[in-house]
Amino acid sequence: MSSILIIDDEDSYLELCRRHMPEHSFLPPARNYREAADTLRRHAGKVDLVLLDVHFDIPEADLLPQDKAALLARGDASRQIERLRRSQGLHILAAIRERYPDLPVIVMTSRDDLPLETDAERLQAEDYTYLLADDYLDARSLKLQVDAILARRERPAANDDDPFYWGATGAMSSLQRRLSILARGRLPIIIQGATGTGKSLVAREFIHPRSQRPGPFVAVDLSTLPTDLMAAHLFGVIKGAYTGATNTREGVLTRAHGGTLFLDEIGNLSLELQKSLLLVLQEGVYRPVGAVKEIVTDIKIVVATNENLGALVRAGRFREDLYMRLNPATAVTLPSLRERRDDFEELLAWFMRQVVGEAYNRDLLGQYAEQRGLAANLPISAGRGVPPRADVRRIHFLLHPSSFKLLHDFEWPGNFRQFAMTLSNLVTFTLVELVERAEKIEPQRPGEGRPDVIPIPPKIVSDLLRPMTPPEVVDLPMAAAGPRRFVVDLEAGDSLNAVSCAVERQYLEQLYERCGADLGQMAALLLGDETAGRKIQLRMNQLGMKLRLLKRKTGE
């Protein structure tokens, strides 16, 4: 039985829910944020869902924010307080999000003058609904939303055989559900996301199997195709259509008939071919290069991009009619690894199990287990804590807390692809040392050690991350700064060239002073050639810098 908290200044929603959803337990309603916070604190971790009204007709003292001075200073105090009452639920939602970022919340109102969409999404409400003052319709709508959210929270743990880790957060559960629904229809799907977030993986392993289409999954990376060969690759070519077309060849649209066609980096498609793709989406037909007769096709098209297609439309690089036909209203964005900090430890463990299953690492782990008398094919876990001493039932890769923090805080520009590669290297470097030096590092007497725990050396973590870490830029005070870093004053000028020359003059003057008026040293620092001092002098002369005055200033 799920536990649901209703935050509302009246009992109408509570009565509706208890009457039509008796399978759930409803806590005593909270009339304001203070009561809601108290209930959530007393039932820590036991509230499964919050139903939150928007309009609260409650005393001024109970309204958020607690400090209303800035708000009341804007004008008519009574009007500002009334506005607070009309939108109080959104203030409560913001406060809940600060302390309970993953607690599902459904925002609801029966007023048609309170637009919820933008604010509810901005504050990460799980869902929102407009009630219609009809008990049957309202109860049915609300029950569908409640059951869907609770079902996502209660879904079984991730299977290591799944190629994509969805995690346990509400946002990822909603994304998974959305893609499940989109996969079923014939309408195209746009998958957005940075490089390495798993767009092609989701298309191939999640969307296509759920489309229930009998045909194959065919993928094309448009960024790898030469522009002049793209039409033939996509639509096929008739023998003799152009010089070099010595045979009739089918395109990927033919091979994908009855199945799913995945077009990666759709922004690379030329405007002319975009028109041909639009015809496929609108009419279900296409014409091979050099052909007169059209071919009928039945495919589901999934496109992916790490670009903003809307911006490409505005820039004239993408057809607006094709963009609208690709179903932008239902576009989904796969989050980056940086955006999934909430389930990072679970992601780490899941990916560690994946990379240990790779052929080379699997063989290394097998050798490790055999050397230490461990059972073969033990399950794998990973984390920053030492598991309790018990029967050896799994092999645990242990990260020192500092190493875990390094991995957690790293920016991961390559996202999950880069993450998996790094973990694979961590496993390889760690196991090679343990396998090759087993007789030297294990205790002499059996039973003394913990062969089930494999600590990953912190130095390996830092060594692998260091080449991928951009150099840190630190602003140092003048006295401590190196010989190449200086502070300059930037002022507006008549032109960009004038500004650039002013900056260069300031820089060269400070460098001249730091180098003790030694042009050779300046040339060594700037050009890597200490004999090029004459070039430095000529440049300073071009900028109107008088070496005689500078020498006098530096006391040389």
N, C-alpha and C positions, 0 to 999 in steps of 0.2 A: 504494500500500500504506500503510495507516494504522499509526501507531506507538502502541502501548498499553503503559502501565506498570501492573503489578500490585503493590500494596503488601499484603504478607501474610507472616506468619512461617512459613508452610509452602508446599509446592510443589503441593498438590493442585489449586488453582484454575489455576495456570500450566499444569499438564499437561492439564487439562480443556480449556482455551482453545486451546492449541496443537494438540490433537488434532482439535477440532471447528471451529476457525476458522483454518485454515492461510493464508487470504488476508490475514491481518493480521500485522504484525511485533510481537513481544512483547519488550520490553526485559528485561534481567535483573531479577528481582524485588527490591523494597526490603523489608527486614525490619523497619524502624522509620522514624520520621519523619526522622531524620538522613540515612539512606540515600536516602529519597525526595526530600528537599530537594536533596541532592547530584546525584541523577539529573536532576531537573527543571532545575537550574542548568546542568548540562553539556549538556543537550539543549534549551536555551531555545527556545521556540516551535515545537519539533518533536514534542512529545508531544500526540497528538490526544485521548487519553482515559485516565482512570485508573480501574482497578478496585480498590476498597478494602475489605478485610475489616474486621470490627468487633472481634473478639476476638484479642488478641495475647498469647501466652504467652511473654513476653520478660523479660530481667532488669530489675530496678527502675530501674537507671541509664538505660535506654533509653526509659523511659516518659515521655510528656508528662502534665502540665507538668514542666518542668525543676525549678522550685522547688515542692517538695511540702510545705513546712513547714505552710502553712495547712491543707492537706488532712489531713495526719497528726495535726494538733492536734485533729481532730474526734472521735477515739476510737481504737479498736483499729487499730493501724498495719497489721497484716497484712490485715485486712478491707478497709481503704481501698485498699491496693495491689491486692488482688484485684479490687476494683471498677474500678480504673483499667484493669486488663488486659481486663476484660469490655467496656469501652466505649472502648478506646484508639483505635479507628478514627475515632470521632467527634471526639476531640481532634486527631487528625491532619488530619481534614477541616477543622476550624476553622483550623488553622495554614496549610493550603494556601489556603484562601479569602482569607487576609490578603494573600498575595503573588500568587495567581493567581485572581482573582475570576471569570474566565470559562472556566476550564479544566473541561470536563465530567468529573464524577465519578459513578460508580455505586457505591453502598454495598451490600455483600452480606454475608450471614451464613447459616450452616446451622443456627444455634441458634434454637430456637423460644421461648426465654425472653429474647430481646433485642428489645424493640419498637423499630422503626426509624422509623416514620412521622413522628412529631413532630420528632425531632431531625434527621432527614435533610432535611426541608423547611425547618426553622429555619436550618440551615447551608447551604442552597441546593445540595443534591446534585441532579445532573441526574436521577437515578433511584435506586431502591433495589430489592433483591430478596431474597427468602428462598429459599435453595437447599434441595433436598429429598433430597440424598444419592442421587439417581438420575442417572447421567451423561447419559442421553438427554434427560430432561426438563429438567435443569439447563442443559445445553448449548443446547437449543432456546430456552429462556426468555432466557438471557443473550445469545444471538446476536441475537434479535429486538431487545433493548434496545440492544445495541452498534450494530447496523446502522442502527437508526432515528436514533440520536444522530449517528453519523458522516455519515449522509445529509443531516441538517439542516445540519451544519457545511459540507458541500461544495456546498450548493445555489447556483445561479447568482446573480450580483449582481442587485439590485433593478432592475426595469424601470420607467422613468419613466412608462410608461402605467398602471402599477398605481396605484390610487387611495389605497392605504394603505402606508406605509413600515414594514416589519416589522423592519428592521435585521439585525444579524449576531450579536447576543448569544444565548446559550443560552436565556435566559428567554423572549425573544420568539419564538424558533424553536419552543419547546415550546408556547407559546400558539397559534401559527399551526397547528401540527399538531393540537392539541386541538380547535380550532374546525373544522378540516377534517373530523375524525371526527364531531363533533356535528352538522355540517351535513347529513350523509347520512341520518340517521334521522328518524323522525316526531316524536320527543320534543321538547318545547319547550326553549328555551335562554334562560338569564338572562345578560345582559351588564351588568356593573357597571363603574363608573368615574366619575370626576369630569366635570363639564361640559367639553366641548371635546376629549375624548380620542378621539372618532371612533366612538362606539357605533353611530349610525345608518349611518355610512359602511361599517363592517364588516358590519353586517346586510345592507345592500343590495348591496354590491359583492363581498363575500367569501362570506358564508354562503348567500345565496339562489342564486347561480350554481352552488355546489357541492351544493346540495340535489337537483339534477336533477329539479326539479318543473316541469311545463310551464306552470303558471299564473303570474300576475303577482306582483310584489312590491308590497305596499300598506303604507304607513306612516301611523301616526296618532300625533300628539303629544298625549297625554291632558292635559297641563298647559295646553293652549290651548282645550280644549273646555268650554263652560259645563256645569255639572252636570246641568241639566234637559234638555240636548240630547244628552248622551253616549250614552244608550241607543239613541235613534233613529239616531245616527251610526254606532254599532257594529253594531247588529242590524237596522236598517231599521225602517220604520213602515208600518202599513196605513192607507189613507185613512179618515178619521173616527175614528181611535184616540183623538184628543184635539182640543180646540179649536185650529185652525190647521193640522191635518193634512189639507190639502185634496187631497193626492195620495199615492199609494203610492210610497214611495221605498226603494230597496235600501240596505243598510248595507255597511260595508267588509268584513264577513265574506263577503257574497255576491260582492263584487268580487275578493276574495282566494282564492276557491275554486280548489283545485288548485295554489295557490302558497304564498307566505309572507306572513304578517301580522306587521308589526313594531309593537309597542305601546311607545312611548317614555314614560318617566315613569309606569310602571305603578302607583306608589304613589298616584297621583291618582284611581285607580278607586274608586268608592264600594263599600261593603260589599255592597250589593244587587246591583250589576253584577258584583262579584267572584263571586257565586254563579252568575250566568248564564255567566260565562267558565269557571268550573269545569265546568259542564255541557258546554260545547264541548270541553274537554280530555278529559273522561271518556267522553262518549257520542258526540261528533262531531255534535251537533245543537244548534240554537238556535231561538228563537221571536222573530220581529219584534214590535215594540210593537203591541199590539192584535190580534195574530194568534192563532188557535187551533191551527193546524197547525204542527208542528215542521219545520224544514228541515235536511236532512243536509248537512254540509260536510266537506271534506277540506283542511285547511290545516296548515301548520307555523307555530307561533307562536314568535316571538322577542320577548322583553321586555327593556327596558333601564331602568336606574334609577341615580341617583347617591345614593340613600338605602340604608340598611341594612334590607332586607326582614325579616330576622330580628328586628330591634329593633321594626319596625312590628307584627309579629305579637305580640310581648310586650306592646306598648302597646295592643293591641286594635284597631289601625287596618288590619290586613290579615289575611284569613282564613288560618288555619293549613293547612286542607285544600287551598286553592288554592296556597299557598306550596310545600307538599310536591309538589303535582302539576306545578308549574313546573320541577321537576328541580333543586333547589338543590344537590344533590351535585356537579353538573357545571357550576355557575355559573363564569363566567370574568370576570376583572377586567382591564380595559385600563389599563395604567399611565399615570400623568401624565407630562408632559414633564420634570418635576423628577426622576422616577424613571428617566429614560432618558439620564442624563448620559454613560454609557459610549459611546453612539454619537451624541453630540450633533453632532459635526462632520459626520458623514454625513447626519444629519437636516437640518442646515442646508443642505447642498449639495442634497439632494433637494427640500426645500421651495423653495429658491431657483429651481430649474429649473421647479417648478410655477408659481410666481407670475410668472416671466418669460414663461410661456406664456399668461398672461391677455391679453385683447385689447388693452387700453391699453398695458400694458408691452411687449407684442410689437411694437406699432407704433412705440413709442419706440426700442426696440432696433434695429428695422429702419432708422429714420432715422439712428441713431448709426452703424450699420455702413456705410450708404450714404455718409455724410459722410466716413468715414475709409477708404473703399475696401476694406472687409472683405467677405468672401463672405457672402451671405445664409444664414440658417438654420444658423449655426455652433452646435455643441453648447455647453452652458453648464456651467461649473464654479464653485465658490465655496470660499473657505477663507481662512486667515490667512497663507498663505505665497505669495510671488511665484513663479509657475511659471517654469521655465527658458526662456531665449530660444531659440526654435526656429521652425519653420514655424508660421504662424498657423493653428491647427487648431481652436481653441475660444476662446470669450470667458470670461474669468475675473473674477468679482466678488471683489475683495480687501478683506478686513476687517483693520484694524489689530489687533494682539494685544489691546490694551486694549478695543477695541470687541467683539472676540470674547468676551472675558471678561465684559463687561457682559451680553451676550446669554446666555452660558452660565450666569452666576450669577443671572440674573433669576428670580423665583419663577414667573412665567407662570401666574397663577390661572385664566386662560382657556384654558390648555393649547394644543393644536395649532391651534385656531381663532384664538386671539390671536396665536400665533407666525406663522402664515401671513399674517395681516393686517399685522403689523408689517414682515415682510420685503417684502411687496408695496409698502408705503409707502416703505421704504428704496430699493427699486429705482426707484420713480417719482420721488422727490425727486432721486436721484442722476442719473438719465438726463435729466430735464428740464433741469438745469443744463448738462450736457454737450452736449445737442442745441442748446439756444438760444445757447450761447456757444462753439460749436465753433471758429470762426475765431480767437478770442482766446486759447484755452488750448492749442491743439495746436502742436507745433513747426512752424516755417516750412519746414524741409527734410524731405522724406519720408524715412522709414527711421530717424529718430532716436528716435522715441517707441515706446511699447508700447500701441497702440490696442486690442490684445487683452486688456489688463488694465484693469479699471474699479475704481479704489479707491472705496470707500464712505466719505465723510467721517465721522470720529468724532463730530463735533458733531451730525450728523443722527441717529446712533444714540442719543446721550444725550438729544437733544431729544424723540425719539419715546418713549423709555422713561420720561422724567421724569414726565409726567402720570399714568402708570400705576403709579408707585412710591409706596407709602404713606410718609408723612413719618416720618423716623427719630426715634425717641425716645431722647434721650441724657440720662442722669443727670449733671447738672453739680454741682460743689461750690457751696456757698451763695454764696461770694464772686463766682462767675462766672455764677450762674444768672440768667435773665431775671426781669423783675418779676412774672411769673405762676407760676413754678415753685418749689415749696418742698418740703422734706422734713418729714413729719409722723410722729409715733409712734402706731402702732395698738395699742390695748389692748382686751381683751375687756370687754364691758359687759353690763348687765342686758337690753338689747334692742338691735336693729339701729338704732333711732332714737337711742338714747343714744350708740352708737358713731359714727353719722353726725354728730351734733351736736358731739362731741368733736373729730372730724377737722376739721369746718368752723371751730370756734373757733380751732384751731391755725393753720389756713390764713389766716383773716382777721387774726389777731394779727400774723403775719409780714408779710402784705401791708400792714397798717396801718403797721408799723415801716418797711418798705421805701419806702412812699409819704410818709414824713415826717408822718404823722398827717393827711394831706390826703384827706378823704372824697371830694372831687370827683374826684381822680385815681383813687381806688379805683373809683368809679362808672364812670369812663371806661374803665378796664381790664375791669371785670366786666360792665357793661351797655351800654358804648358811648355813655354819656350822662353828661358831666361835671356836669350839673345835678342828677343823681339821688343826690347825697350823702346826702340825708335817708333814702332807702330803705336805704342801707347802714347808717346809724346805727340805724334801727329794727330791722333784722335782728340787729345786734350786741347790741342791748338784749334782744331775744327770747332770744338765746343766753346771757344773763347776763353779758355782757362790759361792764365799766365803763370808759367812755372816759376818765374822770378818772384812773383808775389806769394806764391804758395810756399816757396822755400823760406822766404822771410817769415811767413806765418808759423811755419813748423820749427823755425830756429835753426835750420840746417845751413 
